[in-house]
């Protein structure tokens, strides 16, 4: 069950979190984006690379990262930079409700999204918060590993900010973690695409990338959107057929009146007919007649 819309209550602006964000436009925009993101689902745990936030909100990569960090500090969400997973803590309660009855058909959808959570810490935390209310099966206790970033103590820098390169000012924020190889967006596109569409979907992913004008980030966004659909491959096929943007001017269909005028003009040029009749482009309108060379007229209603 993907989200066709996101529920945002008016108290978002007047509650404790909303008041804390009033002086931080980046955090306000990112918070609203996470609650209404096209990549979100009903439990509020979903893949959301910072690049998606940048592209789809118009913020800079620095602004998107700082906004996300601020929300983590306010305990609005948890972020796992390794799997690019975001958990908006109260989102399930707003989208689903405080609890589900035993026979509710939504339980299976909640369980499906819950089972897809990659990070074991987020999965365990989600279960502890909602497991009983949504009739979820308790996940196994995993081996101790580095937990995702939830908030920063004073003076500490989050893993998100620590790895951000601020391209606008050509400065880098140093990382406290061991250096890692830079990510390859195109490889990640194909890896994720094959995960969603199947191992033999390489050719379809190439077509998708071409349909998006070679923009890897837009192709990746389409893949993530497809992952929320019942038939991801069919959705991607439709995206490929749709191409990138509107057709060229010459390919656009003209309205009926212009089409008739152009046809009459061509006939006159070839000597096939003159403008001997008045063109009626309104329904249930009588047509008049005129002599050769009469200019086309548009009849009004009598």
The 8 nearest C-alpha neighbors of each residue, nearest first, counted from 0:
[[1, 108, 2, 227, 41, 40, 228, 105],
 [2, 0, 227, 40, 3, 228, 41, 39],
 [3, 1, 4, 40, 41, 0, 5, 39],
 [2, 4, 1, 5, 37, 0, 40, 35],
 [5, 3, 2, 6, 35, 37, 36, 1],
 [6, 4, 35, 34, 7, 2, 94, 3],
 [5, 7, 94, 8, 93, 4, 34, 35],
 [8, 6, 5, 9, 11, 34, 93, 35],
 [7, 9, 10, 11, 6, 93, 12, 5],
 [10, 8, 11, 12, 7, 13, 14, 6],
 [9, 11, 13, 12, 8, 14, 17, 7],
 [12, 10, 9, 17, 14, 13, 8, 7],
 [13, 11, 17, 10, 14, 9, 18, 16],
 [12, 14, 10, 17, 11, 18, 15, 9],
 [15, 13, 17, 10, 16, 11, 12, 18],
 [14, 16, 18, 17, 19, 13, 11, 12],
 [15, 17, 19, 18, 14, 20, 73, 11],
 [18, 16, 12, 20, 14, 11, 19, 13],
 [19, 17, 15, 20, 21, 16, 13, 14],
 [18, 20, 16, 17, 21, 15, 22, 23],
 [21, 19, 23, 17, 18, 22, 27, 16],
 [22, 20, 18, 23, 19, 17, 24, 27],
 [21, 23, 20, 24, 19, 18, 27, 26],
 [22, 24, 20, 26, 25, 21, 27, 66],
 [25, 23, 27, 26, 28, 22, 21, 20],
 [26, 24, 66, 28, 27, 23, 62, 29],
 [66, 25, 27, 29, 24, 28, 23, 30],
 [28, 26, 24, 30, 25, 29, 20, 31],
 [27, 29, 31, 25, 26, 30, 32, 24],
 [28, 30, 32, 26, 31, 27, 66, 33],
 [31, 29, 27, 33, 32, 28, 26, 34],
 [30, 32, 28, 34, 29, 33, 27, 35],
 [31, 33, 29, 36, 35, 30, 34, 28],
 [34, 32, 36, 30, 35, 31, 29, 39],
 [33, 35, 31, 32, 36, 5, 30, 90],
 [36, 34, 5, 32, 33, 31, 37, 4],
 [35, 37, 33, 32, 38, 39, 34, 5],
 [36, 38, 39, 35, 224, 2, 3, 40],
 [39, 37, 36, 224, 223, 40, 45, 47],
 [40, 38, 36, 37, 45, 43, 2, 41],
 [41, 39, 1, 2, 43, 42, 45, 38],
 [40, 42, 43, 94, 91, 2, 95, 1],
 [43, 41, 91, 40, 44, 90, 109, 112],
 [42, 44, 90, 87, 86, 40, 41, 91],
 [45, 43, 86, 85, 42, 87, 40, 84],
 [46, 44, 84, 85, 39, 47, 43, 40],
 [47, 45, 84, 83, 85, 48, 38, 44],
 [46, 48, 83, 84, 85, 45, 49, 51],
 [49, 47, 83, 50, 51, 46, 52, 84],
 [48, 50, 52, 51, 53, 47, 64, 63],
 [49, 51, 53, 48, 52, 54, 60, 216],
 [52, 50, 54, 49, 53, 48, 55, 47],
 [51, 53, 49, 55, 50, 54, 56, 63],
 [54, 52, 50, 58, 51, 57, 60, 56],
 [55, 53, 51, 57, 52, 56, 50, 58],
 [54, 56, 52, 53, 57, 51, 58, 50],
 [57, 55, 58, 53, 52, 54, 28, 32],
 [56, 58, 53, 54, 55, 59, 52, 63],
 [59, 57, 53, 56, 62, 63, 60, 25],
 [58, 60, 62, 61, 53, 63, 57, 167],
 [61, 59, 63, 62, 53, 64, 58, 50],
 [60, 62, 64, 59, 63, 165, 65, 163],
 [61, 63, 59, 65, 64, 60, 25, 58],
 [62, 64, 60, 66, 61, 65, 58, 53],
 [65, 63, 67, 61, 66, 62, 60, 68],
 [64, 66, 68, 62, 67, 63, 61, 69],
 [26, 67, 65, 25, 69, 63, 64, 68],
 [68, 66, 64, 70, 65, 69, 63, 71],
 [69, 67, 65, 71, 70, 66, 64, 72],
 [68, 70, 72, 66, 71, 67, 65, 26],
 [71, 69, 73, 75, 67, 72, 68, 76],
 [70, 72, 150, 74, 68, 76, 149, 73],
 [71, 73, 150, 69, 70, 74, 151, 68],
 [72, 74, 70, 71, 75, 69, 150, 16],
 [75, 73, 71, 72, 76, 70, 150, 149],
 [76, 74, 70, 73, 71, 88, 87, 77],
 [75, 77, 87, 71, 86, 88, 74, 70],
 [76, 78, 149, 86, 85, 71, 148, 87],
 [79, 77, 85, 148, 84, 147, 80, 149],
 [78, 80, 147, 84, 81, 83, 82, 148],
 [81, 79, 83, 82, 78, 159, 84, 158],
 [80, 82, 79, 83, 84, 147, 118, 78],
 [81, 83, 84, 80, 79, 117, 118, 46],
 [84, 82, 80, 48, 46, 79, 81, 47],
 [83, 85, 46, 79, 82, 45, 78, 47],
 [86, 84, 78, 45, 44, 77, 46, 47],
 [85, 87, 44, 77, 76, 43, 88, 78],
 [88, 86, 76, 43, 90, 89, 75, 85],
 [87, 89, 76, 90, 86, 75, 43, 91],
 [90, 88, 92, 91, 87, 93, 75, 43],
 [89, 91, 43, 93, 92, 87, 88, 94],
 [92, 90, 42, 94, 93, 95, 89, 43],
 [91, 93, 96, 97, 90, 95, 89, 94],
 [92, 94, 90, 91, 96, 95, 6, 89],
 [95, 93, 91, 92, 41, 90, 6, 96],
 [96, 94, 92, 91, 93, 41, 97, 98],
 [97, 95, 92, 98, 93, 94, 91, 99],
 [96, 98, 92, 132, 95, 99, 93, 91],
 [97, 99, 132, 96, 133, 100, 95, 92],
 [100, 98, 133, 132, 103, 101, 106, 97],
 [101, 99, 103, 102, 98, 133, 132, 134],
 [100, 102, 103, 99, 134, 106, 133, 104],
 [103, 101, 100, 104, 106, 99, 105, 107],
 [102, 104, 105, 100, 101, 106, 99, 107],
 [105, 103, 106, 102, 107, 108, 101, 99],
 [104, 106, 108, 103, 107, 109, 99, 0],
 [107, 105, 109, 104, 108, 103, 110, 133],
 [106, 108, 110, 109, 105, 111, 104, 103],
 [109, 107, 111, 105, 110, 106, 0, 112],
 [108, 110, 106, 112, 107, 111, 113, 105],
 [111, 109, 113, 107, 108, 112, 114, 106],
 [112, 110, 108, 114, 113, 109, 107, 115],
 [111, 113, 115, 109, 114, 110, 108, 116],
 [112, 114, 110, 111, 115, 116, 109, 122],
 [113, 115, 111, 112, 116, 110, 117, 122],
 [116, 114, 112, 113, 117, 111, 110, 122],
 [117, 115, 114, 113, 118, 122, 112, 44],
 [118, 116, 115, 119, 82, 122, 84, 121],
 [117, 119, 121, 120, 116, 122, 82, 79],
 [120, 118, 122, 121, 123, 117, 141, 116],
 [121, 119, 123, 122, 118, 124, 146, 147],
 [120, 122, 124, 118, 123, 119, 125, 86],
 [121, 123, 119, 125, 120, 124, 116, 118],
 [124, 122, 126, 120, 125, 121, 119, 127],
 [125, 123, 121, 127, 126, 122, 120, 128],
 [126, 124, 128, 122, 123, 127, 129, 121],
 [127, 125, 130, 123, 129, 128, 124, 122],
 [126, 128, 124, 125, 130, 129, 123, 131],
 [127, 129, 125, 126, 130, 124, 131, 132],
 [130, 128, 126, 132, 131, 127, 125, 133],
 [131, 129, 126, 135, 133, 132, 134, 127],
 [130, 132, 134, 133, 129, 135, 126, 127],
 [133, 131, 98, 129, 130, 134, 99, 97],
 [132, 134, 130, 99, 131, 135, 98, 129],
 [135, 133, 131, 130, 132, 136, 106, 101],
 [136, 134, 130, 133, 110, 137, 131, 126],
 [135, 137, 138, 134, 130, 110, 126, 131],
 [136, 138, 135, 139, 126, 130, 123, 127],
 [137, 139, 136, 140, 123, 122, 126, 119],
 [140, 138, 141, 137, 123, 119, 136, 142],
 [139, 141, 138, 142, 123, 119, 137, 143],
 [142, 140, 139, 143, 119, 144, 120, 138],
 [141, 143, 144, 140, 119, 139, 145, 120],
 [144, 142, 141, 145, 146, 140, 120, 119],
 [145, 143, 146, 142, 141, 120, 119, 147],
 [144, 146, 147, 143, 120, 148, 79, 142],
 [147, 145, 144, 120, 148, 79, 121, 143],
 [148, 146, 79, 78, 149, 145, 77, 120],
 [147, 149, 78, 150, 79, 77, 146, 158],
 [150, 148, 77, 71, 147, 78, 74, 72],
 [149, 151, 72, 71, 148, 74, 152, 73],
 [152, 150, 72, 155, 157, 153, 156, 149],
 [153, 151, 155, 154, 150, 156, 72, 157],
 [152, 154, 155, 151, 156, 150, 72, 157],
 [153, 155, 152, 156, 151, 157, 150, 72],
 [156, 154, 152, 153, 151, 157, 158, 150],
 [155, 157, 161, 160, 151, 158, 154, 159],
 [156, 158, 159, 160, 161, 151, 155, 68],
 [159, 157, 161, 160, 162, 156, 148, 80],
 [160, 158, 157, 161, 162, 64, 163, 80],
 [159, 161, 163, 157, 162, 158, 64, 156],
 [162, 160, 174, 158, 159, 172, 163, 173],
 [161, 163, 160, 174, 159, 158, 164, 172],
 [164, 162, 160, 161, 172, 165, 159, 171],
 [163, 165, 171, 166, 172, 162, 170, 61],
 [166, 164, 170, 167, 61, 171, 169, 168],
 [165, 167, 169, 168, 164, 170, 171, 61],
 [168, 166, 165, 169, 170, 59, 61, 60],
 [167, 169, 166, 170, 165, 171, 164, 61],
 [170, 168, 166, 167, 165, 171, 164, 172],
 [171, 169, 165, 168, 164, 166, 172, 167],
 [170, 172, 164, 165, 173, 169, 163, 166],
 [171, 173, 161, 164, 163, 174, 162, 170],
 [174, 172, 161, 171, 175, 162, 163, 164],
 [173, 175, 161, 176, 162, 172, 177, 178],
 [174, 176, 173, 177, 161, 158, 156, 178],
 [177, 175, 174, 178, 158, 161, 179, 162],
 [176, 178, 179, 175, 174, 180, 162, 173],
 [179, 177, 176, 180, 174, 175, 181, 162],
 [180, 178, 181, 177, 176, 182, 162, 174],
 [179, 181, 182, 178, 183, 177, 162, 176],
 [182, 180, 179, 183, 178, 184, 162, 163],
 [183, 181, 184, 180, 187, 186, 179, 185],
 [182, 184, 186, 185, 187, 181, 188, 180],
 [185, 183, 187, 186, 188, 182, 215, 216],
 [184, 186, 188, 187, 183, 215, 189, 190],
 [187, 185, 189, 188, 183, 184, 190, 182],
 [186, 188, 190, 184, 185, 189, 191, 183],
 [189, 187, 185, 191, 186, 219, 190, 192],
 [188, 190, 192, 186, 187, 191, 193, 185],
 [191, 189, 187, 193, 192, 188, 186, 194],
 [190, 192, 194, 188, 193, 189, 187, 195],
 [193, 191, 189, 195, 194, 190, 196, 188],
 [194, 192, 197, 198, 196, 190, 195, 191],
 [193, 195, 191, 192, 197, 196, 190, 198],
 [194, 196, 192, 193, 226, 197, 191, 231],
 [197, 195, 193, 232, 192, 194, 200, 231],
 [198, 196, 193, 200, 199, 194, 195, 192],
 [197, 199, 193, 200, 194, 196, 201, 192],
 [198, 200, 197, 201, 193, 202, 196, 203],
 [199, 201, 203, 197, 202, 198, 193, 196],
 [202, 200, 204, 203, 199, 205, 189, 193],
 [201, 203, 205, 204, 200, 206, 199, 207],
 [202, 204, 206, 200, 205, 201, 207, 236],
 [203, 205, 207, 201, 206, 202, 208, 200],
 [204, 206, 202, 208, 207, 203, 209, 201],
 [207, 205, 203, 209, 204, 208, 210, 202],
 [208, 206, 204, 210, 209, 205, 239, 203],
 [207, 209, 213, 211, 205, 218, 210, 206],
 [210, 208, 213, 206, 212, 211, 207, 205],
 [211, 209, 242, 207, 208, 212, 239, 243],
 [212, 210, 208, 209, 243, 213, 214, 218],
 [211, 213, 209, 210, 214, 208, 243, 242],
 [212, 214, 209, 208, 211, 215, 210, 218],
 [215, 213, 212, 217, 216, 211, 218, 208],
 [214, 216, 218, 217, 219, 213, 185, 208],
 [215, 217, 219, 218, 214, 220, 50, 51],
 [218, 216, 220, 219, 215, 214, 221, 211],
 [219, 217, 215, 221, 208, 220, 216, 211],
 [218, 220, 222, 216, 221, 217, 188, 215],
 [219, 221, 217, 223, 218, 222, 216, 224],
 [220, 222, 224, 218, 219, 223, 225, 217],
 [223, 221, 225, 219, 224, 220, 192, 226],
 [224, 222, 226, 220, 225, 221, 38, 219],
 [223, 225, 221, 226, 222, 227, 38, 220],
 [224, 226, 231, 222, 228, 227, 223, 234],
 [227, 225, 223, 224, 228, 231, 195, 222],
 [226, 228, 1, 225, 224, 229, 223, 0],
 [229, 227, 225, 231, 230, 226, 1, 224],
 [228, 230, 231, 227, 226, 225, 0, 234],
 [229, 231, 228, 233, 232, 234, 225, 226],
 [232, 230, 225, 234, 228, 233, 226, 229],
 [233, 231, 235, 234, 196, 230, 236, 225],
 [232, 234, 236, 235, 230, 231, 237, 225],
 [233, 235, 231, 237, 232, 236, 225, 238],
 [236, 234, 238, 232, 237, 233, 239, 231],
 [237, 235, 233, 239, 238, 234, 232, 240],
 [236, 238, 240, 234, 235, 239, 241, 233],
 [239, 237, 235, 241, 236, 240, 234, 242],
 [240, 238, 236, 242, 241, 237, 207, 210],
 [241, 239, 237, 238, 242, 236, 210, 235],
 [240, 242, 238, 239, 237, 243, 244, 210],
 [243, 241, 210, 239, 240, 244, 238, 211],
 [244, 242, 211, 210, 241, 212, 245, 239],
 [243, 245, 242, 246, 241, 211, 247, 210],
 [246, 244, 247, 243, 242, 251, 248, 241],
 [247, 245, 250, 251, 248, 244, 249, 243],
 [246, 248, 250, 249, 245, 251, 244, 252],
 [249, 247, 251, 250, 246, 245, 252, 253],
 [248, 250, 247, 251, 246, 252, 253, 245],
 [251, 249, 247, 248, 246, 252, 253, 245],
 [252, 250, 248, 249, 246, 253, 247, 245],
 [251, 253, 250, 254, 249, 248, 258, 255],
 [254, 252, 258, 257, 251, 255, 256, 250],
 [253, 255, 257, 256, 258, 252, 259, 251],
 [256, 254, 258, 257, 259, 253, 280, 260],
 [255, 257, 259, 258, 254, 260, 280, 253],
 [256, 258, 260, 259, 255, 254, 261, 253],
 [257, 259, 255, 261, 256, 260, 253, 262],
 [260, 258, 262, 256, 257, 261, 263, 255],
 [259, 261, 257, 263, 262, 258, 264, 256],
 [260, 262, 264, 258, 259, 263, 257, 265],
 [261, 263, 259, 265, 264, 260, 258, 266],
 [264, 262, 266, 260, 265, 261, 259, 267],
 [265, 263, 261, 267, 262, 266, 260, 268],
 [264, 266, 268, 262, 263, 267, 261, 269],
 [267, 265, 271, 263, 269, 264, 268, 272],
 [266, 268, 270, 264, 273, 272, 269, 265],
 [269, 267, 265, 266, 270, 264, 271, 272],
 [268, 270, 266, 267, 271, 265, 272, 264],
 [271, 269, 267, 268, 272, 266, 273, 265],
 [272, 270, 266, 269, 267, 273, 268, 265],
 [273, 271, 267, 270, 266, 274, 275, 263],
 [274, 272, 275, 267, 291, 292, 271, 266],
 [273, 275, 292, 293, 276, 291, 294, 295],
 [276, 274, 291, 273, 289, 290, 293, 288],
 [277, 275, 288, 274, 289, 278, 287, 295],
 [276, 278, 287, 295, 296, 288, 286, 279],
 [279, 277, 295, 296, 297, 276, 280, 286],
 [278, 280, 281, 286, 298, 297, 277, 284],
 [281, 279, 256, 278, 282, 297, 255, 298],
 [280, 282, 279, 284, 283, 298, 299, 300],
 [283, 281, 284, 280, 279, 285, 300, 298],
 [284, 282, 281, 285, 279, 280, 300, 286],
 [283, 285, 282, 281, 286, 279, 300, 298],
 [286, 284, 287, 283, 279, 298, 282, 281],
 [287, 285, 277, 279, 284, 288, 278, 276],
 [286, 288, 277, 276, 285, 289, 278, 279],
 [289, 287, 276, 277, 275, 286, 290, 293],
 [288, 290, 275, 276, 293, 291, 287, 277],
 [289, 291, 275, 293, 292, 288, 276, 274],
 [290, 292, 275, 293, 273, 274, 289, 276],
 [291, 293, 274, 273, 294, 290, 275, 289],
 [292, 294, 291, 274, 290, 289, 275, 295],
 [295, 293, 292, 274, 296, 277, 275, 276],
 [296, 294, 277, 278, 293, 274, 297, 276],
 [297, 295, 277, 278, 298, 294, 279, 293],
 [296, 298, 278, 279, 299, 295, 280, 277],
 [299, 297, 279, 296, 300, 284, 278, 281],
 [298, 300, 301, 297, 281, 284, 279, 296],
 [301, 299, 298, 284, 281, 283, 285, 282],
 [300, 299, 298, 284, 285, 283, 281, 286]]
